[in-house]
Amino acid sequence: MTTPPMQPGYSQGVSDKSKIVAGILQILLPFGVGRFYMGDTKTGVIQLIVTLVTCGFGGIWGVIDGILILVKGGVDGQGRPLRD
């Protein structure tokens, strides 16, 4: 018996990434590092560019994002919820 192929748009299980690690990385290094860890490279690159262009003031976005990741959780690059 074979396993059915994964359907696009449907996630399987819980991510191997931790929301605590992602949130702490995002707060301590607020230029997208937590997003890179989660596998969300698009948002990570945007946060990095905004932080560089605004001479660091865009890092406020990263700090707020890190707090939201810790409080509400999030999903990894494959759409699976982060583990606690």
Phi and psi restraints in degrees (range 20) as a CNS / XPLOR table:
assign (resid 1 and name C) (resid 2 and name N)
       (resid 2 and name CA) (resid 2 and name C) 1.0 -105.6 20.0 2
assign (resid 2 and name N) (resid 2 and name CA)
       (resid 2 and name C) (resid 3 and name N) 1.0 156.7 20.0 2
assign (resid 2 and name C) (resid 3 and name N)
       (resid 3 and name CA) (resid 3 and name C) 1.0 -84.8 20.0 2
assign (resid 3 and name N) (resid 3 and name CA)
       (resid 3 and name C) (resid 4 and name N) 1.0 141.4 20.0 2
assign (resid 3 and name C) (resid 4 and name N)
       (resid 4 and name CA) (resid 4 and name C) 1.0 -67.8 20.0 2
assign (resid 4 and name N) (resid 4 and name CA)
       (resid 4 and name C) (resid 5 and name N) 1.0 150.7 20.0 2
assign (resid 4 and name C) (resid 5 and name N)
       (resid 5 and name CA) (resid 5 and name C) 1.0 -67.1 20.0 2
assign (resid 5 and name N) (resid 5 and name CA)
       (resid 5 and name C) (resid 6 and name N) 1.0 152.7 20.0 2
assign (resid 5 and name C) (resid 6 and name N)
       (resid 6 and name CA) (resid 6 and name C) 1.0 -68.6 20.0 2
assign (resid 6 and name N) (resid 6 and name CA)
       (resid 6 and name C) (resid 7 and name N) 1.0 132.4 20.0 2
assign (resid 6 and name C) (resid 7 and name N)
       (resid 7 and name CA) (resid 7 and name C) 1.0 -83.8 20.0 2
assign (resid 7 and name N) (resid 7 and name CA)
       (resid 7 and name C) (resid 8 and name N) 1.0 137.9 20.0 2
assign (resid 7 and name C) (resid 8 and name N)
       (resid 8 and name CA) (resid 8 and name C) 1.0 -65.0 20.0 2
assign (resid 8 and name N) (resid 8 and name CA)
       (resid 8 and name C) (resid 9 and name N) 1.0 139.5 20.0 2
assign (resid 8 and name C) (resid 9 and name N)
       (resid 9 and name CA) (resid 9 and name C) 1.0 91.8 20.0 2
assign (resid 9 and name N) (resid 9 and name CA)
       (resid 9 and name C) (resid 10 and name N) 1.0 -10.0 20.0 2
assign (resid 9 and name C) (resid 10 and name N)
       (resid 10 and name CA) (resid 10 and name C) 1.0 -112.6 20.0 2
assign (resid 10 and name N) (resid 10 and name CA)
       (resid 10 and name C) (resid 11 and name N) 1.0 130.1 20.0 2
assign (resid 10 and name C) (resid 11 and name N)
       (resid 11 and name CA) (resid 11 and name C) 1.0 -94.7 20.0 2
assign (resid 11 and name N) (resid 11 and name CA)
       (resid 11 and name C) (resid 12 and name N) 1.0 157.4 20.0 2
assign (resid 11 and name C) (resid 12 and name N)
       (resid 12 and name CA) (resid 12 and name C) 1.0 -120.0 20.0 2
assign (resid 12 and name N) (resid 12 and name CA)
       (resid 12 and name C) (resid 13 and name N) 1.0 113.9 20.0 2
assign (resid 12 and name C) (resid 13 and name N)
       (resid 13 and name CA) (resid 13 and name C) 1.0 73.3 20.0 2
assign (resid 13 and name N) (resid 13 and name CA)
       (resid 13 and name C) (resid 14 and name N) 1.0 -158.1 20.0 2
assign (resid 13 and name C) (resid 14 and name N)
       (resid 14 and name CA) (resid 14 and name C) 1.0 -107.7 20.0 2
assign (resid 14 and name N) (resid 14 and name CA)
       (resid 14 and name C) (resid 15 and name N) 1.0 148.0 20.0 2
assign (resid 14 and name C) (resid 15 and name N)
       (resid 15 and name CA) (resid 15 and name C) 1.0 -66.1 20.0 2
assign (resid 15 and name N) (resid 15 and name CA)
       (resid 15 and name C) (resid 16 and name N) 1.0 156.5 20.0 2
assign (resid 15 and name C) (resid 16 and name N)
       (resid 16 and name CA) (resid 16 and name C) 1.0 -85.2 20.0 2
assign (resid 16 and name N) (resid 16 and name CA)
       (resid 16 and name C) (resid 17 and name N) 1.0 -2.6 20.0 2
assign (resid 16 and name C) (resid 17 and name N)
       (resid 17 and name CA) (resid 17 and name C) 1.0 -90.6 20.0 2
assign (resid 17 and name N) (resid 17 and name CA)
       (resid 17 and name C) (resid 18 and name N) 1.0 144.0 20.0 2
assign (resid 17 and name C) (resid 18 and name N)
       (resid 18 and name CA) (resid 18 and name C) 1.0 -96.4 20.0 2
assign (resid 18 and name N) (resid 18 and name CA)
       (resid 18 and name C) (resid 19 and name N) 1.0 136.6 20.0 2
assign (resid 18 and name C) (resid 19 and name N)
       (resid 19 and name CA) (resid 19 and name C) 1.0 -70.6 20.0 2
assign (resid 19 and name N) (resid 19 and name CA)
       (resid 19 and name C) (resid 20 and name N) 1.0 -27.4 20.0 2
assign (resid 19 and name C) (resid 20 and name N)
       (resid 20 and name CA) (resid 20 and name C) 1.0 -68.6 20.0 2
assign (resid 20 and name N) (resid 20 and name CA)
       (resid 20 and name C) (resid 21 and name N) 1.0 -45.6 20.0 2
assign (resid 20 and name C) (resid 21 and name N)
       (resid 21 and name CA) (resid 21 and name C) 1.0 -63.7 20.0 2
assign (resid 21 and name N) (resid 21 and name CA)
       (resid 21 and name C) (resid 22 and name N) 1.0 -44.4 20.0 2
assign (resid 21 and name C) (resid 22 and name N)
       (resid 22 and name CA) (resid 22 and name C) 1.0 -62.4 20.0 2
assign (resid 22 and name N) (resid 22 and name CA)
       (resid 22 and name C) (resid 23 and name N) 1.0 -44.3 20.0 2
assign (resid 22 and name C) (resid 23 and name N)
       (resid 23 and name CA) (resid 23 and name C) 1.0 -65.5 20.0 2
assign (resid 23 and name N) (resid 23 and name CA)
       (resid 23 and name C) (resid 24 and name N) 1.0 -43.7 20.0 2
assign (resid 23 and name C) (resid 24 and name N)
       (resid 24 and name CA) (resid 24 and name C) 1.0 -65.6 20.0 2
assign (resid 24 and name N) (resid 24 and name CA)
       (resid 24 and name C) (resid 25 and name N) 1.0 -43.1 20.0 2
assign (resid 24 and name C) (resid 25 and name N)
       (resid 25 and name CA) (resid 25 and name C) 1.0 -60.4 20.0 2
assign (resid 25 and name N) (resid 25 and name CA)
       (resid 25 and name C) (resid 26 and name N) 1.0 -41.6 20.0 2
assign (resid 25 and name C) (resid 26 and name N)
       (resid 26 and name CA) (resid 26 and name C) 1.0 -67.4 20.0 2
assign (resid 26 and name N) (resid 26 and name CA)
       (resid 26 and name C) (resid 27 and name N) 1.0 -34.3 20.0 2
assign (resid 26 and name C) (resid 27 and name N)
       (resid 27 and name CA) (resid 27 and name C) 1.0 -76.4 20.0 2
assign (resid 27 and name N) (resid 27 and name CA)
       (resid 27 and name C) (resid 28 and name N) 1.0 -45.1 20.0 2
assign (resid 27 and name C) (resid 28 and name N)
       (resid 28 and name CA) (resid 28 and name C) 1.0 -76.3 20.0 2
assign (resid 28 and name N) (resid 28 and name CA)
       (resid 28 and name C) (resid 29 and name N) 1.0 -32.5 20.0 2
assign (resid 28 and name C) (resid 29 and name N)
       (resid 29 and name CA) (resid 29 and name C) 1.0 -124.9 20.0 2
assign (resid 29 and name N) (resid 29 and name CA)
       (resid 29 and name C) (resid 30 and name N) 1.0 76.5 20.0 2
assign (resid 29 and name C) (resid 30 and name N)
       (resid 30 and name CA) (resid 30 and name C) 1.0 -78.4 20.0 2
assign (resid 30 and name N) (resid 30 and name CA)
       (resid 30 and name C) (resid 31 and name N) 1.0 33.9 20.0 2
assign (resid 30 and name C) (resid 31 and name N)
       (resid 31 and name CA) (resid 31 and name C) 1.0 -116.1 20.0 2
assign (resid 31 and name N) (resid 31 and name CA)
       (resid 31 and name C) (resid 32 and name N) 1.0 37.3 20.0 2
assign (resid 31 and name C) (resid 32 and name N)
       (resid 32 and name CA) (resid 32 and name C) 1.0 96.9 20.0 2
assign (resid 32 and name N) (resid 32 and name CA)
       (resid 32 and name C) (resid 33 and name N) 1.0 3.8 20.0 2
assign (resid 32 and name C) (resid 33 and name N)
       (resid 33 and name CA) (resid 33 and name C) 1.0 -63.3 20.0 2
assign (resid 33 and name N) (resid 33 and name CA)
       (resid 33 and name C) (resid 34 and name N) 1.0 -40.1 20.0 2
assign (resid 33 and name C) (resid 34 and name N)
       (resid 34 and name CA) (resid 34 and name C) 1.0 -63.2 20.0 2
assign (resid 34 and name N) (resid 34 and name CA)
       (resid 34 and name C) (resid 35 and name N) 1.0 -37.4 20.0 2
assign (resid 34 and name C) (resid 35 and name N)
       (resid 35 and name CA) (resid 35 and name C) 1.0 -69.5 20.0 2
assign (resid 35 and name N) (resid 35 and name CA)
       (resid 35 and name C) (resid 36 and name N) 1.0 -37.6 20.0 2
assign (resid 35 and name C) (resid 36 and name N)
       (resid 36 and name CA) (resid 36 and name C) 1.0 -63.5 20.0 2
assign (resid 36 and name N) (resid 36 and name CA)
       (resid 36 and name C) (resid 37 and name N) 1.0 -41.2 20.0 2
assign (resid 36 and name C) (resid 37 and name N)
       (resid 37 and name CA) (resid 37 and name C) 1.0 -60.4 20.0 2
assign (resid 37 and name N) (resid 37 and name CA)
       (resid 37 and name C) (resid 38 and name N) 1.0 -40.1 20.0 2
assign (resid 37 and name C) (resid 38 and name N)
       (resid 38 and name CA) (resid 38 and name C) 1.0 -73.2 20.0 2
assign (resid 38 and name N) (resid 38 and name CA)
       (resid 38 and name C) (resid 39 and name N) 1.0 -15.3 20.0 2
assign (resid 38 and name C) (resid 39 and name N)
       (resid 39 and name CA) (resid 39 and name C) 1.0 94.3 20.0 2
assign (resid 39 and name N) (resid 39 and name CA)
       (resid 39 and name C) (resid 40 and name N) 1.0 7.7 20.0 2
assign (resid 39 and name C) (resid 40 and name N)
       (resid 40 and name CA) (resid 40 and name C) 1.0 -94.9 20.0 2
assign (resid 40 and name N) (resid 40 and name CA)
       (resid 40 and name C) (resid 41 and name N) 1.0 74.6 20.0 2
assign (resid 40 and name C) (resid 41 and name N)
       (resid 41 and name CA) (resid 41 and name C) 1.0 -69.4 20.0 2
assign (resid 41 and name N) (resid 41 and name CA)
       (resid 41 and name C) (resid 42 and name N) 1.0 -30.9 20.0 2
assign (resid 41 and name C) (resid 42 and name N)
       (resid 42 and name CA) (resid 42 and name C) 1.0 -61.4 20.0 2
assign (resid 42 and name N) (resid 42 and name CA)
       (resid 42 and name C) (resid 43 and name N) 1.0 -51.0 20.0 2
assign (resid 42 and name C) (resid 43 and name N)
       (resid 43 and name CA) (resid 43 and name C) 1.0 -66.9 20.0 2
assign (resid 43 and name N) (resid 43 and name CA)
       (resid 43 and name C) (resid 44 and name N) 1.0 -36.4 20.0 2
assign (resid 43 and name C) (resid 44 and name N)
       (resid 44 and name CA) (resid 44 and name C) 1.0 -61.1 20.0 2
assign (resid 44 and name N) (resid 44 and name CA)
       (resid 44 and name C) (resid 45 and name N) 1.0 -43.6 20.0 2
assign (resid 44 and name C) (resid 45 and name N)
       (resid 45 and name CA) (resid 45 and name C) 1.0 -65.8 20.0 2
assign (resid 45 and name N) (resid 45 and name CA)
       (resid 45 and name C) (resid 46 and name N) 1.0 -41.6 20.0 2
assign (resid 45 and name C) (resid 46 and name N)
       (resid 46 and name CA) (resid 46 and name C) 1.0 -63.0 20.0 2
assign (resid 46 and name N) (resid 46 and name CA)
       (resid 46 and name C) (resid 47 and name N) 1.0 -43.1 20.0 2
assign (resid 46 and name C) (resid 47 and name N)
       (resid 47 and name CA) (resid 47 and name C) 1.0 -63.7 20.0 2
assign (resid 47 and name N) (resid 47 and name CA)
       (resid 47 and name C) (resid 48 and name N) 1.0 -39.6 20.0 2
assign (resid 47 and name C) (resid 48 and name N)
       (resid 48 and name CA) (resid 48 and name C) 1.0 -62.2 20.0 2
assign (resid 48 and name N) (resid 48 and name CA)
       (resid 48 and name C) (resid 49 and name N) 1.0 -46.9 20.0 2
assign (resid 48 and name C) (resid 49 and name N)
       (resid 49 and name CA) (resid 49 and name C) 1.0 -64.2 20.0 2
assign (resid 49 and name N) (resid 49 and name CA)
       (resid 49 and name C) (resid 50 and name N) 1.0 -44.4 20.0 2
assign (resid 49 and name C) (resid 50 and name N)
       (resid 50 and name CA) (resid 50 and name C) 1.0 -61.7 20.0 2
assign (resid 50 and name N) (resid 50 and name CA)
       (resid 50 and name C) (resid 51 and name N) 1.0 -41.9 20.0 2
assign (resid 50 and name C) (resid 51 and name N)
       (resid 51 and name CA) (resid 51 and name C) 1.0 -65.1 20.0 2
assign (resid 51 and name N) (resid 51 and name CA)
       (resid 51 and name C) (resid 52 and name N) 1.0 -40.9 20.0 2
assign (resid 51 and name C) (resid 52 and name N)
       (resid 52 and name CA) (resid 52 and name C) 1.0 -69.2 20.0 2
assign (resid 52 and name N) (resid 52 and name CA)
       (resid 52 and name C) (resid 53 and name N) 1.0 -42.5 20.0 2
assign (resid 52 and name C) (resid 53 and name N)
       (resid 53 and name CA) (resid 53 and name C) 1.0 -67.1 20.0 2
assign (resid 53 and name N) (resid 53 and name CA)
       (resid 53 and name C) (resid 54 and name N) 1.0 -35.0 20.0 2
assign (resid 53 and name C) (resid 54 and name N)
       (resid 54 and name CA) (resid 54 and name C) 1.0 -93.0 20.0 2
assign (resid 54 and name N) (resid 54 and name CA)
       (resid 54 and name C) (resid 55 and name N) 1.0 15.2 20.0 2
assign (resid 54 and name C) (resid 55 and name N)
       (resid 55 and name CA) (resid 55 and name C) 1.0 55.6 20.0 2
assign (resid 55 and name N) (resid 55 and name CA)
       (resid 55 and name C) (resid 56 and name N) 1.0 37.6 20.0 2
assign (resid 55 and name C) (resid 56 and name N)
       (resid 56 and name CA) (resid 56 and name C) 1.0 100.8 20.0 2
assign (resid 56 and name N) (resid 56 and name CA)
       (resid 56 and name C) (resid 57 and name N) 1.0 -19.3 20.0 2
assign (resid 56 and name C) (resid 57 and name N)
       (resid 57 and name CA) (resid 57 and name C) 1.0 -68.2 20.0 2
assign (resid 57 and name N) (resid 57 and name CA)
       (resid 57 and name C) (resid 58 and name N) 1.0 -24.4 20.0 2
assign (resid 57 and name C) (resid 58 and name N)
       (resid 58 and name CA) (resid 58 and name C) 1.0 -69.4 20.0 2
assign (resid 58 and name N) (resid 58 and name CA)
       (resid 58 and name C) (resid 59 and name N) 1.0 -10.7 20.0 2
assign (resid 58 and name C) (resid 59 and name N)
       (resid 59 and name CA) (resid 59 and name C) 1.0 -64.2 20.0 2
assign (resid 59 and name N) (resid 59 and name CA)
       (resid 59 and name C) (resid 60 and name N) 1.0 -16.9 20.0 2
assign (resid 59 and name C) (resid 60 and name N)
       (resid 60 and name CA) (resid 60 and name C) 1.0 -60.7 20.0 2
assign (resid 60 and name N) (resid 60 and name CA)
       (resid 60 and name C) (resid 61 and name N) 1.0 -38.0 20.0 2
assign (resid 60 and name C) (resid 61 and name N)
       (resid 61 and name CA) (resid 61 and name C) 1.0 -58.4 20.0 2
assign (resid 61 and name N) (resid 61 and name CA)
       (resid 61 and name C) (resid 62 and name N) 1.0 -43.1 20.0 2
assign (resid 61 and name C) (resid 62 and name N)
       (resid 62 and name CA) (resid 62 and name C) 1.0 -64.7 20.0 2
assign (resid 62 and name N) (resid 62 and name CA)
       (resid 62 and name C) (resid 63 and name N) 1.0 -38.9 20.0 2
assign (resid 62 and name C) (resid 63 and name N)
       (resid 63 and name CA) (resid 63 and name C) 1.0 -66.5 20.0 2
assign (resid 63 and name N) (resid 63 and name CA)
       (resid 63 and name C) (resid 64 and name N) 1.0 -45.5 20.0 2
assign (resid 63 and name C) (resid 64 and name N)
       (resid 64 and name CA) (resid 64 and name C) 1.0 -63.5 20.0 2
assign (resid 64 and name N) (resid 64 and name CA)
       (resid 64 and name C) (resid 65 and name N) 1.0 -40.8 20.0 2
assign (resid 64 and name C) (resid 65 and name N)
       (resid 65 and name CA) (resid 65 and name C) 1.0 -61.9 20.0 2
assign (resid 65 and name N) (resid 65 and name CA)
       (resid 65 and name C) (resid 66 and name N) 1.0 -40.8 20.0 2
assign (resid 65 and name C) (resid 66 and name N)
       (resid 66 and name CA) (resid 66 and name C) 1.0 -63.3 20.0 2
assign (resid 66 and name N) (resid 66 and name CA)
       (resid 66 and name C) (resid 67 and name N) 1.0 -40.5 20.0 2
assign (resid 66 and name C) (resid 67 and name N)
       (resid 67 and name CA) (resid 67 and name C) 1.0 -64.6 20.0 2
assign (resid 67 and name N) (resid 67 and name CA)
       (resid 67 and name C) (resid 68 and name N) 1.0 -42.8 20.0 2
assign (resid 67 and name C) (resid 68 and name N)
       (resid 68 and name CA) (resid 68 and name C) 1.0 -64.5 20.0 2
assign (resid 68 and name N) (resid 68 and name CA)
       (resid 68 and name C) (resid 69 and name N) 1.0 -36.3 20.0 2
assign (resid 68 and name C) (resid 69 and name N)
       (resid 69 and name CA) (resid 69 and name C) 1.0 -64.2 20.0 2
assign (resid 69 and name N) (resid 69 and name CA)
       (resid 69 and name C) (resid 70 and name N) 1.0 -41.9 20.0 2
assign (resid 69 and name C) (resid 70 and name N)
       (resid 70 and name CA) (resid 70 and name C) 1.0 -66.6 20.0 2
assign (resid 70 and name N) (resid 70 and name CA)
       (resid 70 and name C) (resid 71 and name N) 1.0 -38.6 20.0 2
assign (resid 70 and name C) (resid 71 and name N)
       (resid 71 and name CA) (resid 71 and name C) 1.0 -80.8 20.0 2
assign (resid 71 and name N) (resid 71 and name CA)
       (resid 71 and name C) (resid 72 and name N) 1.0 -49.3 20.0 2
assign (resid 71 and name C) (resid 72 and name N)
       (resid 72 and name CA) (resid 72 and name C) 1.0 -101.2 20.0 2
assign (resid 72 and name N) (resid 72 and name CA)
       (resid 72 and name C) (resid 73 and name N) 1.0 -13.1 20.0 2
assign (resid 72 and name C) (resid 73 and name N)
       (resid 73 and name CA) (resid 73 and name C) 1.0 83.5 20.0 2
assign (resid 73 and name N) (resid 73 and name CA)
       (resid 73 and name C) (resid 74 and name N) 1.0 -155.6 20.0 2
assign (resid 73 and name C) (resid 74 and name N)
       (resid 74 and name CA) (resid 74 and name C) 1.0 172.6 20.0 2
assign (resid 74 and name N) (resid 74 and name CA)
       (resid 74 and name C) (resid 75 and name N) 1.0 -170.4 20.0 2
assign (resid 74 and name C) (resid 75 and name N)
       (resid 75 and name CA) (resid 75 and name C) 1.0 -126.2 20.0 2
assign (resid 75 and name N) (resid 75 and name CA)
       (resid 75 and name C) (resid 76 and name N) 1.0 154.3 20.0 2
assign (resid 75 and name C) (resid 76 and name N)
       (resid 76 and name CA) (resid 76 and name C) 1.0 -85.8 20.0 2
assign (resid 76 and name N) (resid 76 and name CA)
       (resid 76 and name C) (resid 77 and name N) 1.0 -171.2 20.0 2
assign (resid 76 and name C) (resid 77 and name N)
       (resid 77 and name CA) (resid 77 and name C) 1.0 -63.8 20.0 2
assign (resid 77 and name N) (resid 77 and name CA)
       (resid 77 and name C) (resid 78 and name N) 1.0 -21.7 20.0 2
assign (resid 77 and name C) (resid 78 and name N)
       (resid 78 and name CA) (resid 78 and name C) 1.0 -96.9 20.0 2
assign (resid 78 and name N) (resid 78 and name CA)
       (resid 78 and name C) (resid 79 and name N) 1.0 3.9 20.0 2
assign (resid 78 and name C) (resid 79 and name N)
       (resid 79 and name CA) (resid 79 and name C) 1.0 85.8 20.0 2
assign (resid 79 and name N) (resid 79 and name CA)
       (resid 79 and name C) (resid 80 and name N) 1.0 8.8 20.0 2
assign (resid 79 and name C) (resid 80 and name N)
       (resid 80 and name CA) (resid 80 and name C) 1.0 -87.8 20.0 2
assign (resid 80 and name N) (resid 80 and name CA)
       (resid 80 and name C) (resid 81 and name N) 1.0 142.3 20.0 2
assign (resid 80 and name C) (resid 81 and name N)
       (resid 81 and name CA) (resid 81 and name C) 1.0 -66.2 20.0 2
assign (resid 81 and name N) (resid 81 and name CA)
       (resid 81 and name C) (resid 82 and name N) 1.0 142.6 20.0 2
assign (resid 81 and name C) (resid 82 and name N)
       (resid 82 and name CA) (resid 82 and name C) 1.0 -68.8 20.0 2
assign (resid 82 and name N) (resid 82 and name CA)
       (resid 82 and name C) (resid 83 and name N) 1.0 145.1 20.0 2
assign (resid 82 and name C) (resid 83 and name N)
       (resid 83 and name CA) (resid 83 and name C) 1.0 -80.4 20.0 2
assign (resid 83 and name N) (resid 83 and name CA)
       (resid 83 and name C) (resid 84 and name N) 1.0 156.3 20.0 2
